[in-house]
Amino acid sequence: MNHPLEVFTHCPKCGSDRWVENNWKSKRCEDCGFVFYSNPSASTAAFVVRRGALLVGRRAKEPARGTMDLPGGFCDHGETAEEGMARELREETGLEARSMRYLFSLPNIYVYAGMHIHTLDLFFRVDVDDEAVPCAADDVGSLEWVPLGDVRPEAFGLQSVRKAVSLFLKDFFSDG
C-alpha cells in the first residue's frame, strides 16, 4: 500500500517541496518542521430493519458505483457520530432516526479522487417510524427493503460495509 499522503507533494504550511515521509502515517517538512498526520476520518452506516427487511441503497457515485450500500457517510466537523448518522440518514433517505444504538466499528479505505482515505466506519442499528417511506437522495441512486434472508454481503461494494453486513446477519440470525 502506498503512503496515505503520497499525493501531497508540498508542505501545506510553507509550500516547500522538501515534504518527506516522516513515518507510515505522516509527512514532515524539512524546511519549516511542520508534521501532518493522516488519521482516519469518521464515517457512519445504518442498519435499518423493518418487518424483517433491511433498508439498502444502490450507490449512485464512485467508489463502487452501482453496488449495494447502507445509508450513511462521513461525519462533519463538530458533529457526534450519532448526529452524523442521523443527518446522513435524513439526507440519503428522508427518514428521521427515532432511536439508534451503536453496534461496532471497522477500518476501511475509501478511494476518492485517486486518494486512499482511511476511515473508521461506525455502524448503528437505527429505528425509524413504521410507516415512514424512504426516498433516495444525495448520492443514493435507489433504495429498497430487502428481506434479511435475501441480503447477500458480496453485493455490497465497500469492503467494510460488506464485512459489517456479514457480522450483522450472523448476529441477527444467531439471536433470533
Backbone as CSV, one residue per row, in Angstrom:
resi,resn,N_x,N_y,N_z,CA_x,CA_y,CA_z,C_x,C_y,C_z
1,MET,0.844,-1.179,0.000,0.000,0.000,0.000,0.885,1.236,0.000
2,ASN,0.466,2.220,-0.745,1.187,3.484,-0.815,0.943,4.305,0.438
3,HIS,1.821,5.270,0.669,1.686,6.167,1.806,0.390,6.959,1.667
4,PRO,-0.386,7.132,2.761,-1.683,7.816,2.644,-1.580,9.280,2.199
5,LEU,-0.399,9.872,2.287,-0.235,11.271,1.886,0.603,11.417,0.616
6,GLU,0.721,10.336,-0.159,1.597,10.362,-1.331,1.210,11.418,-2.360
7,VAL,-0.067,11.758,-2.478,-0.483,12.731,-3.495,-0.126,14.170,-3.108
8,PHE,0.241,14.393,-1.861,0.624,15.735,-1.418,2.134,15.883,-1.560
9,THR,2.562,16.751,-2.474,3.983,16.885,-2.802,4.644,18.115,-2.193
10,HIS,3.844,18.987,-1.574,4.386,20.212,-0.987,3.809,20.414,0.411
11,CYS,4.574,21.028,1.263,4.144,21.329,2.628,2.924,22.253,2.595
12,PRO,1.852,21.897,3.294,0.667,22.768,3.296,0.854,24.042,4.116
13,LYS,1.907,24.106,4.931,2.132,25.293,5.761,3.004,26.330,5.041
14,CYS,4.147,25.878,4.459,5.061,26.850,3.847,5.225,26.681,2.343
15,GLY,4.707,25.596,1.772,4.776,25.376,0.337,6.054,24.719,-0.153
16,SER,6.946,24.358,0.733,8.216,23.740,0.354,7.987,22.399,-0.343
17,ASP,8.875,22.094,-1.290,8.812,20.779,-1.927,9.688,19.762,-1.177
18,ARG,10.264,20.179,-0.062,11.051,19.259,0.786,10.106,18.640,1.825
19,TRP,9.103,17.997,1.305,7.991,17.398,2.048,8.196,15.900,1.991
20,VAL,8.645,15.299,3.081,9.105,13.909,3.061,8.293,13.029,4.005
21,GLU,8.337,11.727,3.742,7.673,10.760,4.608,8.342,10.795,5.976
22,ASN,7.546,10.980,7.005,8.031,11.016,8.381,7.912,9.628,9.016
23,ASN,6.764,9.026,8.849,6.517,7.638,9.252,5.342,7.128,8.424
24,TRP,4.802,5.977,8.770,3.767,5.327,7.944,2.464,6.103,7.833
25,LYS,2.266,7.133,8.684,1.026,7.901,8.586,1.232,9.408,8.607
26,SER,2.467,9.862,8.427,2.684,11.313,8.433,3.788,11.718,7.465
27,LYS,3.769,13.015,7.121,4.831,13.642,6.346,5.335,14.848,7.133
28,ARG,6.604,15.194,6.880,7.265,16.286,7.598,7.964,17.194,6.592
29,CYS,7.909,18.488,6.878,8.591,19.468,6.036,10.011,19.650,6.545
30,GLU,10.981,19.460,5.670,12.383,19.630,6.048,12.777,21.098,6.166
31,ASP,11.929,22.016,5.705,12.241,23.438,5.813,11.646,24.069,7.070
32,CYS,10.319,23.887,7.303,9.694,24.561,8.451,9.431,23.618,9.631
33,GLY,9.595,22.314,9.428,9.417,21.354,10.516,7.983,20.887,10.745
34,PHE,7.030,21.405,9.977,5.633,21.016,10.145,5.454,19.518,9.872
35,VAL,4.688,18.851,10.737,4.364,17.438,10.550,2.852,17.318,10.406
36,PHE,2.412,16.605,9.370,0.994,16.385,9.145,0.709,14.896,9.235
37,TYR,-0.289,14.536,10.055,-0.672,13.142,10.271,-1.943,12.812,9.496
38,SER,-1.955,11.653,8.888,-3.143,11.156,8.200,-3.870,10.207,9.141
39,ASN,-4.794,10.750,9.912,-5.601,9.944,10.819,-6.909,9.593,10.134
40,PRO,-7.583,8.516,10.562,-8.808,8.118,9.873,-9.936,9.132,10.045
41,SER,-10.758,9.233,9.011,-11.961,10.048,9.057,-13.102,9.194,9.588
42,ALA,-13.973,9.803,10.381,-15.123,9.083,10.936,-16.245,9.019,9.911
43,SER,-16.816,7.837,9.779,-17.918,7.610,8.866,-18.948,6.734,9.570
44,THR,-20.203,6.856,9.172,-21.279,6.089,9.822,-22.059,5.286,8.789
45,ALA,-22.730,4.252,9.262,-23.618,3.467,8.414,-24.733,2.902,9.285
46,ALA,-25.937,2.819,8.700,-27.127,2.417,9.457,-27.675,1.078,8.999
47,PHE,-27.961,0.235,9.972,-28.765,-0.960,9.749,-30.186,-0.587,10.159
48,VAL,-31.035,-0.340,9.179,-32.437,-0.011,9.417,-33.236,-1.254,9.039
49,VAL,-33.839,-1.897,10.041,-34.598,-3.128,9.811,-36.056,-2.863,10.169
50,ARG,-36.928,-3.253,9.255,-38.363,-3.103,9.495,-39.083,-4.304,8.871
51,ARG,-39.934,-4.919,9.675,-40.736,-6.068,9.205,-39.869,-7.136,8.543
52,GLY,-38.698,-7.409,9.142,-37.823,-8.464,8.648,-37.037,-8.133,7.399
53,ALA,-36.968,-6.839,7.044,-36.228,-6.426,5.853,-35.237,-5.322,6.205
54,LEU,-34.117,-5.306,5.494,-33.059,-4.319,5.689,-33.166,-3.261,4.595
55,LEU,-33.061,-1.989,4.981,-33.052,-0.900,4.015,-31.658,-0.804,3.399
56,VAL,-31.586,-0.992,2.087,-30.309,-0.894,1.378,-30.450,0.077,0.217
57,GLY,-29.348,0.703,-0.099,-29.316,1.624,-1.220,-28.396,1.114,-2.307
58,ARG,-28.502,1.720,-3.465,-27.573,1.447,-4.553,-26.753,2.718,-4.750
59,ARG,-25.425,2.555,-4.769,-24.526,3.702,-4.864,-24.645,4.358,-6.236
60,ALA,-24.878,5.671,-6.247,-25.011,6.414,-7.499,-23.679,6.973,-7.988
61,LYS,-22.661,6.947,-7.129,-21.362,7.534,-7.469,-20.238,6.592,-7.070
62,GLU,-19.071,6.850,-7.630,-17.867,6.123,-7.221,-17.464,6.594,-5.824
63,PRO,-16.834,5.775,-5.061,-16.387,4.431,-5.404,-17.522,3.414,-5.340
64,ALA,-17.333,2.318,-6.042,-18.266,1.187,-6.039,-19.649,1.554,-6.567
65,ARG,-19.675,2.434,-7.552,-20.952,2.851,-8.156,-21.756,1.633,-8.611
66,GLY,-23.062,1.658,-8.330,-23.957,0.600,-8.748,-24.075,-0.565,-7.780
67,THR,-23.229,-0.606,-6.763,-23.308,-1.699,-5.790,-24.218,-1.304,-4.629
68,MET,-24.551,-2.276,-3.822,-25.403,-2.036,-2.664,-24.600,-1.320,-1.575
69,ASP,-25.328,-0.604,-0.714,-24.702,0.122,0.395,-25.740,0.322,1.487
70,LEU,-25.272,0.690,2.640,-26.139,1.080,3.749,-26.213,2.598,3.777
71,PRO,-27.317,3.175,4.254,-27.359,4.632,4.413,-26.249,5.074,5.380
72,GLY,-25.586,6.159,5.038,-24.533,6.671,5.916,-23.560,7.540,5.165
73,GLY,-22.509,7.938,5.852,-21.489,8.779,5.233,-20.586,9.403,6.276
74,PHE,-19.790,10.356,5.836,-18.792,10.988,6.696,-19.424,11.919,7.723
75,CYS,-18.851,11.920,8.916,-19.248,12.871,9.956,-18.638,14.227,9.626
76,ASP,-19.366,15.272,9.931,-18.876,16.633,9.733,-18.148,17.117,10.985
77,HIS,-17.325,18.153,10.811,-16.652,18.774,11.956,-17.695,19.237,12.965
78,GLY,-17.445,18.986,14.228,-18.336,19.440,15.288,-19.533,18.535,15.539
79,GLU,-19.663,17.438,14.794,-20.769,16.506,14.978,-20.329,15.310,15.810
80,THR,-21.248,14.781,16.597,-21.015,13.474,17.200,-21.307,12.425,16.128
81,ALA,-20.891,11.195,16.368,-21.196,10.117,15.427,-22.706,9.950,15.297
82,GLU,-23.427,10.082,16.394,-24.887,9.942,16.365,-25.534,11.057,15.547
83,GLU,-25.050,12.285,15.699,-25.582,13.396,14.906,-25.285,13.188,13.422
84,GLY,-24.069,12.742,13.124,-23.699,12.465,11.739,-24.552,11.354,11.139
85,MET,-24.811,10.316,11.937,-25.633,9.208,11.464,-27.046,9.685,11.162
86,ALA,-27.628,10.445,12.072,-28.986,10.963,11.871,-29.047,11.874,10.646
87,ARG,-28.051,12.736,10.473,-28.028,13.654,9.323,-27.896,12.885,8.012
88,GLU,-26.968,11.935,7.955,-26.780,11.153,6.731,-28.034,10.354,6.382
89,LEU,-28.686,9.775,7.387,-29.920,9.032,7.145,-30.977,9.953,6.543
90,ARG,-31.107,11.142,7.105,-32.084,12.130,6.620,-31.735,12.571,5.192
91,GLU,-30.436,12.875,4.932,-30.020,13.349,3.611,-30.209,12.286,2.530
92,GLU,-29.915,11.030,2.854,-29.925,9.974,1.842,-31.269,9.277,1.684
93,THR,-32.114,9.320,2.727,-33.369,8.564,2.674,-34.608,9.388,3.003
94,GLY,-34.418,10.560,3.594,-35.545,11.364,4.053,-36.129,10.875,5.365
95,LEU,-35.557,9.824,5.932,-36.074,9.249,7.179,-35.460,9.921,8.394
96,GLU,-36.246,10.008,9.456,-35.768,10.527,10.737,-35.478,9.344,11.666
97,ALA,-34.323,9.376,12.286,-33.966,8.328,13.252,-34.806,8.510,14.509
98,ARG,-35.574,7.497,14.861,-36.356,7.524,16.100,-35.467,7.145,17.282
99,SER,-34.588,6.177,17.066,-33.600,5.779,18.068,-32.459,5.108,17.332
100,MET,-31.310,5.056,17.986,-30.166,4.365,17.392,-29.304,3.782,18.490
101,ARG,-28.629,2.700,18.114,-27.733,2.020,19.052,-26.453,1.690,18.313
102,TYR,-25.333,2.099,18.904,-24.025,1.794,18.325,-23.779,0.291,18.388
103,LEU,-23.283,-0.281,17.292,-23.002,-1.709,17.235,-21.515,-2.025,17.289
104,PHE,-20.743,-1.500,16.327,-19.310,-1.805,16.240,-18.674,-0.884,15.206
105,SER,-17.350,-0.956,15.099,-16.636,-0.161,14.100,-15.694,-1.061,13.311
106,LEU,-15.373,-0.618,12.095,-14.432,-1.314,11.228,-13.593,-0.292,10.474
107,PRO,-12.299,-0.571,10.297,-11.488,0.318,9.463,-11.793,0.063,7.997
108,ASN,-11.567,1.078,7.179,-11.817,0.956,5.748,-10.865,1.892,5.014
109,ILE,-10.710,1.639,3.731,-10.002,2.567,2.845,-10.987,2.944,1.754
110,TYR,-11.275,4.225,1.675,-12.252,4.790,0.752,-11.479,5.521,-0.332
111,VAL,-11.534,5.039,-1.560,-10.781,5.661,-2.648,-11.608,6.805,-3.216
112,TYR,-11.045,8.003,-3.158,-11.741,9.196,-3.635,-10.740,10.086,-4.362
113,ALA,-11.038,10.425,-5.602,-10.197,11.316,-6.412,-8.738,10.853,-6.426
114,GLY,-8.554,9.548,-6.509,-7.204,8.994,-6.567,-6.496,8.897,-5.226
115,MET,-7.163,9.296,-4.179,-6.569,9.228,-2.832,-7.164,8.057,-2.069
116,HIS,-6.359,7.483,-1.205,-6.824,6.430,-0.312,-7.131,7.069,1.038
117,ILE,-8.420,7.305,1.293,-8.857,7.934,2.536,-9.103,6.832,3.558
118,HIS,-8.312,6.823,4.607,-8.518,5.845,5.669,-9.681,6.322,6.529
119,THR,-10.628,5.421,6.774,-11.807,5.766,7.565,-11.960,4.810,8.732
120,LEU,-12.693,5.250,9.715,-13.155,4.393,10.792,-14.669,4.439,10.695
121,ASP,-15.249,3.344,10.212,-16.682,3.277,9.958,-17.411,2.786,11.205
122,LEU,-18.368,3.590,11.665,-19.132,3.316,12.879,-20.525,2.853,12.476
123,PHE,-20.898,1.655,12.876,-22.167,1.058,12.459,-23.193,1.134,13.576
124,PHE,-24.417,1.506,13.196,-25.514,1.695,14.140,-26.728,0.887,13.710
125,ARG,-27.488,0.448,14.680,-28.836,-0.090,14.438,-29.757,1.103,14.645
126,VAL,-30.526,1.461,13.623,-31.358,2.660,13.663,-32.819,2.264,13.468
127,ASP,-33.674,2.797,14.330,-35.112,2.597,14.200,-35.736,3.848,13.613
128,VAL,-36.699,3.643,12.710,-37.453,4.738,12.102,-38.931,4.442,12.303
129,ASP,-39.787,5.424,12.042,-41.237,5.214,12.157,-41.674,4.085,11.232
130,ASP,-42.585,3.264,11.713,-43.037,2.087,10.967,-43.629,2.413,9.605
131,GLU,-44.251,3.556,9.474,-44.919,3.882,8.209,-44.136,4.870,7.347
132,ALA,-42.961,5.299,7.803,-42.167,6.264,7.037,-41.717,5.648,5.715
133,VAL,-41.776,6.429,4.656,-41.406,5.957,3.324,-40.066,6.583,2.924
134,PRO,-39.041,5.757,2.702,-37.743,6.302,2.301,-37.756,6.774,0.847
135,CYS,-36.969,7.799,0.582,-36.839,8.348,-0.767,-35.359,8.594,-1.033
136,ALA,-34.807,7.951,-2.060,-33.381,8.072,-2.372,-33.019,9.504,-2.729
137,ALA,-31.941,10.000,-2.142,-31.451,11.349,-2.414,-29.944,11.376,-2.199
138,ASP,-29.357,12.534,-2.426,-27.929,12.761,-2.242,-27.146,11.841,-3.186
139,ASP,-26.307,10.962,-2.662,-25.511,10.087,-3.528,-26.056,8.657,-3.596
140,VAL,-27.345,8.491,-3.303,-28.004,7.186,-3.359,-28.873,7.143,-4.615
141,GLY,-28.641,6.124,-5.465,-29.409,6.007,-6.693,-30.803,5.455,-6.474
142,SER,-30.924,4.494,-5.565,-32.222,3.897,-5.269,-32.168,3.255,-3.897
143,LEU,-33.340,3.011,-3.334,-33.468,2.361,-2.029,-34.467,1.228,-2.147
144,GLU,-34.238,0.182,-1.367,-35.213,-0.906,-1.327,-35.107,-1.636,0.010
145,TRP,-36.221,-2.243,0.388,-36.266,-3.091,1.564,-35.987,-4.521,1.088
146,VAL,-34.910,-5.119,1.578,-34.530,-6.473,1.176,-34.772,-7.402,2.360
147,PRO,-35.569,-8.458,2.170,-35.763,-9.408,3.269,-34.406,-9.898,3.784
148,LEU,-34.255,-9.930,5.100,-32.960,-10.282,5.691,-32.400,-11.590,5.150
149,GLY,-33.249,-12.570,4.890,-32.776,-13.843,4.349,-32.247,-13.746,2.924
150,ASP,-32.563,-12.643,2.232,-32.115,-12.450,0.849,-30.917,-11.513,0.730
151,VAL,-30.479,-10.928,1.840,-29.347,-9.991,1.805,-28.065,-10.783,1.560
152,ARG,-27.300,-10.357,0.550,-26.044,-11.007,0.185,-24.898,-10.028,0.400
153,PRO,-24.048,-10.280,1.398,-22.939,-9.366,1.678,-22.071,-9.061,0.462
154,GLU,-21.867,-10.029,-0.416,-20.998,-9.821,-1.580,-21.558,-8.779,-2.552
155,ALA,-22.813,-8.392,-2.425,-23.411,-7.369,-3.298,-23.044,-5.956,-2.856
156,PHE,-22.452,-5.826,-1.667,-22.075,-4.514,-1.135,-20.660,-4.188,-1.600
157,GLY,-20.497,-3.008,-2.179,-19.246,-2.662,-2.839,-18.106,-2.215,-1.948
158,LEU,-18.406,-1.654,-0.800,-17.346,-1.177,0.080,-16.957,-2.285,1.054
159,GLN,-15.661,-2.530,1.172,-15.135,-3.648,1.950,-15.653,-3.663,3.380
160,SER,-15.623,-2.531,4.059,-16.049,-2.507,5.467,-17.550,-2.768,5.594
161,VAL,-18.338,-2.250,4.660,-19.787,-2.469,4.702,-20.099,-3.938,4.426
162,ARG,-19.385,-4.527,3.476,-19.560,-5.956,3.172,-19.302,-6.797,4.427
163,LYS,-18.204,-6.502,5.115,-17.869,-7.233,6.344,-18.907,-6.959,7.436
164,ALA,-19.336,-5.709,7.561,-20.324,-5.340,8.582,-21.649,-6.058,8.348
165,VAL,-22.079,-6.137,7.094,-23.331,-6.826,6.776,-23.217,-8.298,7.172
166,SER,-22.087,-8.905,6.885,-21.877,-10.305,7.289,-21.972,-10.467,8.799
167,LEU,-21.308,-9.578,9.535,-21.342,-9.645,11.001,-22.760,-9.421,11.527
168,PHE,-23.450,-8.442,10.957,-24.800,-8.119,11.395,-25.736,-9.303,11.168
169,LEU,-25.683,-9.885,9.977,-26.563,-11.013,9.660,-26.259,-12.210,10.558
170,LYS,-24.986,-12.478,10.777,-24.606,-13.598,11.654,-25.175,-13.387,13.053
171,ASP,-25.003,-12.164,13.557,-25.504,-11.852,14.902,-27.039,-11.852,14.924
172,PHE,-27.654,-11.286,13.907,-29.116,-11.204,13.850,-29.740,-12.604,13.851
173,PHE,-29.208,-13.485,13.007,-29.786,-14.820,12.900,-29.397,-15.735,14.056
174,SER,-28.289,-15.439,14.750,-27.934,-16.257,15.917,-28.748,-15.847,17.139
175,ASP,-29.217,-14.572,17.156,-30.044,-14.092,18.284,-31.517,-14.441,18.090
176,GLY,-31.915,-14.645,16.847,-33.316,-14.724,16.519,-33.949,-16.035,16.730
